[in-house]
Amino acid sequence: MLGRISWISIGIALAIAVLFPLLSGMSFHVLNVAIIMLIFILFSSAWNFLAYSGQASLGHAAFFGIGGYISTILARSAGYASFATILAGGCVAAFVGFLLGLTCVRLKEWFLAMVTFGFAVILQVVVATTLAETTGGWDGMISPRLIPISLDNYLVIEYYVILAATIVSIIAIYLILRSRAGLAFAAIRENEVEAQAAGINPVSWKLIAFTISSFLAGIAGALMVHHIGFISPEIFSAENSFWPVIYSIFGGLGTISGPIIGTTILTIVWDGLKELGLTYERFIIIGLLLIVVVIFLPRGLVSLPEKIRERLAQRKKG
């Protein structure tokens, strides 16, 4: 159960999120960064959900991109983006994830990671060449906006829509992890052999986790392209696969709040460094931050309060 302090922290975080457009002064740039941050919180949470079941992926951009392309193609046919096209993108991503999972969930963590990475690379080439007539190839194509720019304060409306989608997804993840399924995932992650001896089918539960994670990644990808208004094969890039890994590890792997904290802090640092005129230097600074956290806080930033309490207790005893 969540403690009183945790509920207070959640309440404060939600209040800030709801009031953020007002706190930001309706700044276009700040709202744009906040929207992208929310989408990557959802994407990182999807990847972290997979990690919770003891699986690893270095190619989750594949499902991110599938969701984006399917939703865009359907939205262009309809003339506008809708929740139906976004859900369709997530469902197709989940179906592809299910098919891929059937062939590779028996693999150990990093063997699975390499398979997903290879799948994302292959998918990028196929979308850019074989399916170029439909996808626009490397030139990409326009994606209908989630909220028409003709509406007043369209970016604020879009912010709240994506905030709601992110909150609902995180609540769903929390409820799943608190259920019997969550116990099965945790058991498999800790010791797959013992879990199997206890009557848990690792393959079935891993496949379920892979499918759900793919669905959420597809939703995030659809939201991203409809926010930007454009999609190209670059959406399958290694960078988009690595960011959710970095965010989750930085914040706290295998925790609900880890991807939220990691994505929020690193997005602020990343954009702040950009405002200072730093370009390639940003990668060096982010890399150094990640190294420091991995060495001194291997459980991520979520463990920082506990570390501080331990240090204070040691000082009192000393």
C-alpha positions as CSV (number, residue, x, y, z in Angstrom):
1,M,0.0,0.0,0.0
2,L,1.1,3.6,-0.6
3,G,2.0,5.5,2.5
4,R,0.7,8.9,3.4
5,I,3.8,10.7,2.1
6,S,3.5,8.9,-1.2
7,W,-0.2,9.9,-1.6
8,I,0.7,13.5,-0.8
9,S,3.5,13.5,-3.3
10,I,1.2,12.1,-6.0
11,G,-1.4,14.8,-5.1
12,I,1.1,17.5,-5.4
13,A,2.5,16.1,-8.7
14,L,-1.1,15.9,-10.2
15,A,-1.9,19.4,-9.1
16,I,1.3,20.8,-10.7
17,A,0.5,18.8,-13.9
18,V,-3.1,20.1,-14.1
19,L,-2.1,23.7,-13.4
20,F,1.0,23.6,-15.5
21,P,-0.4,25.5,-18.5
22,L,-1.2,28.4,-16.2
23,L,2.1,28.1,-14.4
24,S,4.0,28.2,-17.7
25,G,2.2,31.4,-18.8
26,M,0.8,29.5,-21.8
27,S,4.3,29.6,-23.4
28,F,4.2,27.7,-26.7
29,H,7.8,26.3,-26.3
30,V,7.3,25.2,-22.7
31,L,3.9,23.5,-23.5
32,N,5.5,21.8,-26.5
33,V,8.3,20.4,-24.3
34,A,5.8,19.4,-21.6
35,I,3.6,17.5,-24.1
36,I,6.6,15.6,-25.5
37,M,7.7,14.8,-22.0
38,L,4.3,13.3,-21.2
39,I,4.4,11.2,-24.3
40,F,7.8,9.9,-23.3
41,I,6.7,9.2,-19.7
42,L,4.0,7.0,-21.3
43,F,6.6,5.4,-23.6
44,S,9.1,4.8,-20.8
45,S,6.4,3.4,-18.6
46,A,5.6,0.9,-21.4
47,W,9.2,-0.2,-21.6
48,N,9.6,-0.3,-17.9
49,F,6.5,-2.5,-17.6
50,L,8.3,-5.0,-19.9
51,A,11.4,-4.8,-17.7
52,Y,9.2,-5.5,-14.6
53,S,8.5,-9.0,-16.1
54,G,12.2,-9.7,-16.4
55,Q,12.4,-8.8,-20.2
56,A,14.5,-6.2,-22.0
57,S,14.1,-4.5,-25.3
58,L,16.5,-2.3,-27.3
59,G,14.0,-1.9,-30.1
60,H,10.9,-0.6,-28.6
61,A,10.9,2.2,-31.2
62,A,9.5,-0.5,-33.5
63,F,6.1,-0.5,-31.7
64,F,6.3,3.3,-31.1
65,G,6.6,3.7,-34.9
66,I,4.0,1.1,-35.8
67,G,1.4,2.9,-33.6
68,G,2.4,6.2,-35.3
69,Y,2.2,4.9,-38.9
70,I,-1.1,3.0,-38.5
71,S,-2.8,5.9,-36.8
72,T,-1.5,8.4,-39.4
73,I,-2.6,6.2,-42.3
74,L,-6.1,5.8,-40.9
75,A,-6.3,9.5,-39.9
76,R,-5.3,10.6,-43.4
77,S,-8.0,8.4,-44.8
78,A,-10.6,9.9,-42.4
79,G,-9.3,13.4,-42.7
80,Y,-8.6,13.8,-39.0
81,A,-7.0,12.1,-36.0
82,S,-9.2,10.6,-33.4
83,F,-9.1,8.3,-30.4
84,A,-10.2,5.5,-32.7
85,T,-7.2,5.9,-35.0
86,I,-4.8,6.1,-32.0
87,L,-6.3,3.0,-30.4
88,A,-6.0,1.2,-33.7
89,G,-2.3,2.1,-33.8
90,G,-1.9,0.7,-30.3
91,C,-3.8,-2.5,-31.2
92,V,-1.8,-3.2,-34.3
93,A,1.5,-2.5,-32.4
94,A,0.2,-5.0,-29.7
95,F,-0.6,-7.6,-32.4
96,V,2.8,-7.3,-33.9
97,G,4.3,-7.5,-30.5
98,F,2.3,-10.6,-29.8
99,L,3.6,-12.2,-33.0
100,L,7.2,-11.2,-32.2
101,G,6.8,-12.4,-28.6
102,L,5.6,-15.8,-29.8
103,T,9.0,-16.4,-31.4
104,C,11.4,-14.7,-28.9
105,V,10.0,-14.5,-25.3
106,R,11.8,-17.7,-24.5
107,L,15.1,-15.9,-25.0
108,K,17.0,-14.5,-22.0
109,E,17.0,-10.7,-21.3
110,W,19.7,-9.4,-23.6
111,F,19.2,-11.9,-26.3
112,L,15.7,-10.7,-26.5
113,A,16.9,-7.1,-26.5
114,M,19.1,-7.7,-29.5
115,V,16.2,-9.4,-31.4
116,T,14.0,-6.4,-30.8
117,F,16.8,-4.0,-31.8
118,G,17.2,-5.9,-35.1
119,F,13.5,-5.9,-35.6
120,A,13.3,-2.1,-35.3
121,V,16.2,-1.8,-37.9
122,I,14.5,-4.1,-40.3
123,L,11.1,-2.4,-39.9
124,Q,12.7,1.0,-40.6
125,V,14.1,-0.2,-43.9
126,V,10.9,-1.9,-44.9
127,V,8.8,1.2,-44.2
128,A,11.3,3.5,-46.0
129,T,11.6,1.3,-49.1
130,T,9.2,-1.5,-49.6
131,L,6.2,0.4,-48.3
132,A,7.4,3.8,-49.6
133,E,4.2,4.3,-51.8
134,T,2.1,4.1,-48.6
135,T,4.4,5.7,-46.1
136,G,6.1,8.3,-48.2
137,G,9.5,6.6,-47.8
138,W,12.4,8.6,-46.2
139,D,10.5,11.8,-47.0
140,G,7.8,10.9,-44.6
141,M,4.3,12.2,-44.6
142,I,2.0,14.7,-42.9
143,S,0.1,13.4,-39.9
144,P,-3.3,15.0,-39.0
145,R,-3.0,17.0,-35.8
146,L,-4.6,15.6,-32.6
147,I,-6.3,19.0,-32.0
148,P,-6.8,21.3,-35.0
149,I,-4.6,24.3,-34.9
150,S,-7.6,26.4,-35.9
151,L,-9.0,26.1,-32.4
152,D,-8.1,28.7,-29.8
153,N,-5.5,27.4,-27.3
154,Y,-5.3,24.2,-29.2
155,L,-2.0,23.3,-27.6
156,V,-3.5,23.6,-24.1
157,I,-6.3,21.3,-25.1
158,E,-3.8,18.9,-26.6
159,Y,-1.7,19.0,-23.4
160,Y,-4.7,18.0,-21.2
161,V,-5.8,15.2,-23.7
162,I,-2.3,13.7,-23.6
163,L,-2.0,14.2,-19.8
164,A,-5.2,12.3,-19.4
165,A,-4.0,9.5,-21.6
166,T,-0.7,9.3,-19.7
167,I,-2.4,9.2,-16.3
168,V,-4.9,6.6,-17.4
169,S,-2.1,4.4,-18.8
170,I,0.0,4.7,-15.6
171,I,-3.0,3.9,-13.4
172,A,-3.7,0.8,-15.6
173,I,0.0,-0.3,-15.2
174,Y,-0.3,0.2,-11.4
175,L,-3.5,-1.9,-11.2
176,I,-2.0,-4.7,-13.3
177,L,1.2,-4.8,-11.2
178,R,-0.9,-4.9,-8.0
179,S,-2.9,-7.8,-9.3
180,R,-2.2,-11.5,-9.7
181,A,-0.5,-10.7,-13.0
182,G,1.9,-8.4,-11.2
183,L,2.9,-11.1,-8.7
184,A,3.5,-13.5,-11.6
185,F,5.7,-10.9,-13.4
186,A,7.7,-10.3,-10.2
187,A,8.2,-14.0,-9.6
188,I,9.4,-14.6,-13.1
189,R,11.8,-11.6,-12.9
190,E,13.3,-12.8,-9.6
191,N,13.7,-16.5,-10.5
192,E,12.1,-18.0,-13.6
193,V,12.8,-21.6,-12.5
194,E,11.2,-21.2,-9.1
195,A,8.3,-19.4,-10.6
196,Q,7.7,-22.3,-13.0
197,A,8.0,-24.7,-10.1
198,A,5.3,-22.7,-8.3
199,G,2.9,-23.3,-11.2
200,I,3.5,-20.0,-13.1
201,N,3.9,-20.4,-16.9
202,P,6.8,-18.0,-17.7
203,V,6.2,-18.0,-21.4
204,S,2.5,-17.1,-21.2
205,W,3.0,-14.3,-18.7
206,K,6.0,-12.9,-20.6
207,L,3.9,-12.9,-23.8
208,I,1.1,-11.0,-22.0
209,A,3.6,-8.4,-20.7
210,F,5.2,-8.0,-24.1
211,T,1.8,-7.5,-25.8
212,I,0.6,-4.9,-23.2
213,S,4.0,-3.1,-23.4
214,S,3.8,-3.0,-27.2
215,F,0.2,-1.6,-27.0
216,L,1.2,1.2,-24.7
217,A,4.3,2.0,-26.8
218,G,2.0,2.1,-29.9
219,I,-0.3,4.6,-28.2
220,A,2.6,6.8,-27.3
221,G,3.9,6.7,-30.9
222,A,0.5,7.7,-32.2
223,L,0.2,10.6,-29.8
224,M,3.7,11.8,-30.7
225,V,3.1,11.9,-34.5
226,H,-0.3,13.6,-34.1
227,H,1.3,16.2,-31.9
228,I,4.2,16.9,-34.3
229,G,2.0,16.6,-37.4
230,F,4.6,14.6,-39.3
231,I,6.0,11.0,-39.4
232,S,9.0,9.5,-41.2
233,P,11.1,6.3,-40.8
234,E,13.3,8.2,-38.3
235,I,10.7,7.3,-35.7
236,F,12.3,3.8,-35.7
237,S,15.7,5.2,-34.8
238,A,17.9,3.7,-32.1
239,E,17.7,7.0,-30.2
240,N,13.9,6.5,-29.7
241,S,14.6,3.0,-28.5
242,F,17.3,4.0,-26.1
243,W,15.6,7.0,-24.4
244,P,13.0,5.0,-22.5
245,V,15.8,2.7,-21.3
246,I,17.8,5.7,-20.1
247,Y,14.7,7.4,-18.5
248,S,13.7,4.2,-16.6
249,I,17.2,3.4,-15.3
250,F,17.8,7.0,-14.3
251,G,14.5,7.2,-12.4
252,G,14.3,3.7,-11.1
253,L,14.0,0.5,-13.0
254,G,10.9,-1.7,-12.1
255,T,9.1,1.1,-10.3
256,I,5.9,3.1,-11.2
257,S,7.5,6.4,-10.4
258,G,10.9,5.7,-11.9
259,P,10.1,6.5,-15.6
260,I,8.1,9.6,-14.5
261,I,10.9,11.0,-12.4
262,G,13.6,10.0,-14.9
263,T,11.8,11.4,-17.9
264,T,10.9,14.7,-16.2
265,I,14.3,15.5,-14.8
266,L,16.3,14.5,-17.9
267,T,13.8,16.4,-20.2
268,I,14.3,19.5,-18.1
269,V,18.1,19.1,-18.1
270,W,18.1,18.3,-21.9
271,D,16.0,21.3,-22.8
272,G,17.8,23.6,-20.4
273,L,21.2,22.7,-21.9
274,K,19.7,23.4,-25.4
275,E,18.6,26.9,-24.2
276,L,22.2,27.5,-23.1
277,G,23.3,26.8,-26.6
278,L,24.8,23.4,-26.0
279,T,24.3,20.7,-28.7
280,Y,26.6,17.7,-28.7
281,E,27.7,18.6,-25.2
282,R,24.3,17.7,-24.0
283,F,24.9,14.0,-24.8
284,I,28.1,14.1,-22.7
285,I,26.4,15.7,-19.7
286,I,23.5,13.3,-19.9
287,G,25.9,10.4,-20.2
288,L,27.9,11.6,-17.1
289,L,24.6,12.0,-15.1
290,L,23.6,8.4,-16.0
291,I,27.0,7.0,-15.0
292,V,26.9,8.8,-11.6
293,V,23.3,7.5,-10.9
294,V,24.2,4.0,-11.9
295,I,27.3,3.9,-9.7
296,F,25.9,5.7,-6.6
297,L,22.2,5.0,-7.0
298,P,21.9,1.7,-8.8
299,R,18.1,1.6,-8.0
300,G,17.7,5.0,-9.6
301,L,16.7,8.4,-8.2
302,V,13.7,6.9,-6.5
303,S,16.1,5.5,-3.9
304,L,17.7,8.9,-3.1
305,P,15.4,9.7,-0.1
306,E,16.2,6.3,1.4
307,K,19.9,6.8,0.9
308,I,19.6,10.2,2.6
309,R,17.8,8.7,5.5
310,E,20.4,6.0,5.9
311,R,23.2,8.6,5.9
312,L,21.5,10.7,8.5
313,A,20.9,7.6,10.7
314,Q,24.5,6.7,10.4
315,R,25.6,10.2,11.4
316,K,23.3,10.1,14.5
317,K,24.8,6.8,15.5
318,G,28.3,8.1,15.0
